[in-house]
Amino acid sequence: MPVRRRNNFAPSEAQIQVAVIDHWRKLGVPGSLVAAVPNARAFGQAGLTRGLFDLIVMSPKLGGKTGWLELKADGGALSKEQRAFKCVMIGRGVPYAVAYGRDQPIAILIKWGAIKQ
């Protein structure tokens, strides 16, 4: 059954991901990386882990740490597996963020130093 969005004009998570990565490709800081985790609908397939966040982020500003960014459409919520993954990141001191819509993830990538302001 398809997921229904509250606002049919708001972008889907897939559309947000495409826009964010495209923005990074155009304005990315040298030495940074923003990459999608192709893990959608991980229902027990070998090599996939439910709950992983959508994007891996590396940048000079983050130093030796790798950030994880979960993209949500307006009104979206973390799954049980995503909440568990978030707890692992908190416990290990890993940079992470949950961002809604298109503008929030761009602001986070600017803050993390992966995109030029």
C-alpha positions as CSV (number, residue, x, y, z in Angstrom):
1,M,0.0,0.0,0.0
2,P,1.5,3.4,-0.9
3,V,2.3,5.8,1.8
4,R,0.0,8.8,1.8
5,R,1.4,12.2,2.3
6,R,-0.6,14.9,4.1
7,N,0.3,17.5,1.5
8,N,0.2,16.2,-2.0
9,F,2.3,19.1,-3.2
10,A,5.2,18.4,-0.8
11,P,8.1,16.4,-2.2
12,S,8.5,12.8,-1.3
13,E,11.5,11.5,0.5
14,A,12.9,10.1,-2.8
15,Q,12.5,13.6,-4.4
16,I,14.1,15.2,-1.4
17,Q,17.1,12.8,-1.7
18,V,17.6,13.6,-5.4
19,A,17.4,17.3,-4.8
20,V,19.9,17.2,-1.8
21,I,22.5,15.1,-3.7
22,D,22.1,17.3,-6.8
23,H,22.6,20.4,-4.6
24,W,25.8,18.9,-3.1
25,R,27.1,18.0,-6.6
26,K,26.7,21.6,-7.7
27,L,27.9,23.3,-4.5
28,G,29.9,20.6,-2.6
29,V,33.0,21.5,-0.7
30,P,36.2,19.9,-2.2
31,G,37.1,16.8,-0.1
32,S,33.4,16.2,0.9
33,L,31.1,13.3,0.0
34,V,27.4,13.0,0.3
35,A,26.2,9.5,-0.8
36,A,22.9,7.7,-0.7
37,V,22.6,4.4,1.2
38,P,20.7,2.1,-1.2
39,N,18.8,0.4,1.6
40,A,15.2,1.3,0.9
41,R,12.7,-1.4,1.8
42,A,15.4,-3.6,3.4
43,F,13.3,-6.6,4.3
44,G,15.9,-9.3,5.0
45,Q,17.8,-9.1,1.8
46,A,21.5,-10.1,2.2
47,G,23.7,-7.1,3.0
48,L,20.8,-4.7,3.8
49,T,20.1,-3.5,7.3
50,R,16.8,-1.9,8.2
51,G,17.0,1.5,9.9
52,L,20.1,2.9,8.3
53,F,19.8,6.6,7.6
54,D,19.5,7.8,4.0
55,L,22.8,9.7,3.4
56,I,26.4,9.2,4.5
57,V,28.2,12.6,4.8
58,M,32.0,13.1,5.0
59,S,33.6,16.6,5.0
60,P,36.7,18.3,6.1
61,K,34.7,20.0,8.9
62,L,33.6,16.7,10.3
63,G,37.2,15.5,10.3
64,G,37.6,11.8,10.8
65,K,33.9,11.3,11.6
66,T,31.2,10.3,9.2
67,G,27.8,11.9,9.5
68,W,24.5,10.2,8.8
69,L,21.4,12.1,7.6
70,E,17.9,10.8,7.6
71,L,15.5,12.6,5.2
72,K,11.9,12.8,5.9
73,A,9.0,14.3,4.0
74,D,6.9,16.8,6.0
75,G,5.0,14.9,8.7
76,G,7.3,11.8,8.4
77,A,8.5,9.9,11.5
78,L,11.4,7.6,12.3
79,S,10.7,3.9,12.2
80,K,11.5,1.7,15.2
81,E,14.7,0.5,13.4
82,Q,15.7,4.1,12.7
83,R,15.3,5.0,16.3
84,A,17.5,2.1,17.3
85,F,20.1,3.2,14.8
86,K,19.9,6.7,16.2
87,C,20.7,5.4,19.7
88,V,23.7,3.5,18.3
89,M,25.0,6.8,16.8
90,I,24.4,8.7,20.0
91,G,26.3,6.1,22.0
92,R,29.2,6.2,19.7
93,G,29.3,10.0,19.3
94,V,28.6,9.9,15.6
95,P,27.2,13.0,13.9
96,Y,23.6,12.5,12.8
97,A,20.5,14.5,11.9
98,V,16.9,14.0,10.9
99,A,15.8,16.6,8.4
100,Y,12.4,17.4,7.0
101,G,11.6,18.8,3.6
102,R,14.3,20.1,1.2
103,D,15.7,23.1,3.1
104,Q,16.6,21.4,6.4
105,P,19.0,18.9,5.0
106,I,20.7,21.6,2.9
107,A,21.2,23.7,6.1
108,I,22.6,20.6,7.9
109,L,25.1,19.9,5.1
110,I,26.2,23.6,5.2
111,K,26.6,23.3,9.0
112,W,28.6,20.1,8.6
113,G,30.8,21.8,5.9
114,A,29.8,19.6,3.0
115,I,28.1,22.4,1.0
116,K,29.2,25.9,0.4
117,Q,27.0,28.6,1.9
